[in-house]
Amino acid sequence: MGFLANLSNEEVTRKDPSDAVVFLGPTTHLRDKMPAEFLKPAQDKKPAFFYLRYSPIFERGREFPDAIQRLTAARNGTVLIIHSPGELAEAIQRMQKQWETSSQTQVSRLP
């Protein structure tokens, strides 16, 4: 829990924070809630938090929050649960659209 809290705190307290923090991977075995006192408040410009959480298809509908999902929620982020490559592509598009339309984020595009 400490590692996740430190990573999150480092991002939200930097003078020039990242535009987004993205966690991508399978469900963790850590199910504990993130203690509120572990998380520092964000500065004026805070990064958007996303968790693209892979869960096997046979677990569809039986997913329970893990530590990264709870951290993402505590940072007012977005959790997208994916079960297949097609859902991963949809999640990336949804994340990009949400990130681009966010008032706190500016996106520069390559020609």
TORFI-949663 format. One record per residue (C-alpha): residue number from 1; residue in three letters; z, x negated, y negated. Coordinates in steps of 0.2 Angstrom, whole numbers. Layout:
BEGIN
NUM_ALA_Z_X_Y
...
This chain:
BEGIN
1_MET_0_0_0
2_GLY_4_-14_-12
3_PHE_-13_-22_-10
4_LEU_-22_-6_-15
5_ALA_-10_-3_-29
6_ASN_-13_-20_-36
7_LEU_-32_-19_-34
8_SER_-31_-2_-44
9_ASN_-19_-8_-57
10_GLU_-30_-24_-60
11_GLU_-45_-13_-63
12_VAL_-37_0_-75
13_THR_-27_-13_-86
14_ARG_-41_-25_-89
15_LYS_-47_-27_-107
16_ASP_-65_-25_-101
17_PRO_-63_-14_-85
18_SER_-77_-11_-72
19_ASP_-87_5_-75
20_ALA_-83_11_-57
21_VAL_-73_6_-42
22_VAL_-81_11_-26
23_PHE_-72_11_-9
24_LEU_-84_12_6
25_GLY_-78_12_24
26_PRO_-70_21_39
27_THR_-54_31_38
28_THR_-39_19_37
29_HIS_-24_21_48
30_LEU_-13_21_33
31_ARG_-7_39_29
32_ASP_7_36_17
33_LYS_6_43_0
34_MET_5_30_-15
35_PRO_21_30_-24
36_ALA_18_35_-42
37_GLU_28_20_-48
38_PHE_16_8_-40
39_LEU_2_14_-51
40_LYS_1_8_-69
41_PRO_-7_20_-82
42_ALA_-25_17_-87
43_GLN_-31_10_-103
44_ASP_-43_19_-115
45_LYS_-58_15_-105
46_LYS_-55_18_-87
47_PRO_-66_15_-72
48_ALA_-72_30_-62
49_PHE_-65_29_-44
50_PHE_-75_34_-29
51_TYR_-72_34_-10
52_LEU_-86_35_2
53_ARG_-76_38_17
54_TYR_-85_37_34
55_SER_-78_49_47
56_PRO_-86_51_65
57_ILE_-95_67_67
58_PHE_-83_72_81
59_GLU_-69_72_68
60_ARG_-79_84_56
61_GLY_-66_97_50
62_ARG_-51_87_56
63_GLU_-50_74_43
64_PHE_-34_70_35
65_PRO_-31_60_19
66_ASP_-28_42_21
67_ALA_-21_29_9
68_ILE_-37_26_0
69_GLN_-41_44_-2
70_ARG_-24_47_-9
71_LEU_-26_32_-21
72_THR_-43_39_-27
73_ALA_-35_56_-30
74_ALA_-21_48_-40
75_ARG_-34_40_-51
76_ASN_-43_56_-53
77_GLY_-58_50_-43
78_THR_-70_58_-31
79_VAL_-69_57_-12
80_LEU_-85_60_-2
81_ILE_-83_61_17
82_ILE_-99_56_26
83_HIS_-103_58_44
84_SER_-121_52_45
85_PRO_-134_41_37
86_GLY_-141_56_28
87_GLU_-125_61_21
88_LEU_-122_43_15
89_ALA_-138_45_5
90_GLU_-133_61_-2
91_ALA_-116_54_-6
92_ILE_-124_39_-15
93_GLN_-135_51_-25
94_ARG_-121_62_-30
95_MET_-110_48_-35
96_GLN_-123_40_-46
97_LYS_-127_57_-54
98_GLN_-108_60_-57
99_TRP_-106_42_-64
100_GLU_-122_43_-75
101_THR_-116_59_-83
102_SER_-98_53_-86
103_SER_-94_52_-104
104_GLN_-85_36_-101
105_THR_-100_27_-93
106_GLN_-116_19_-100
107_VAL_-129_15_-87
108_SER_-143_3_-91
109_ARG_-159_5_-80
110_LEU_-171_-9_-75
111_PRO_-189_-6_-80
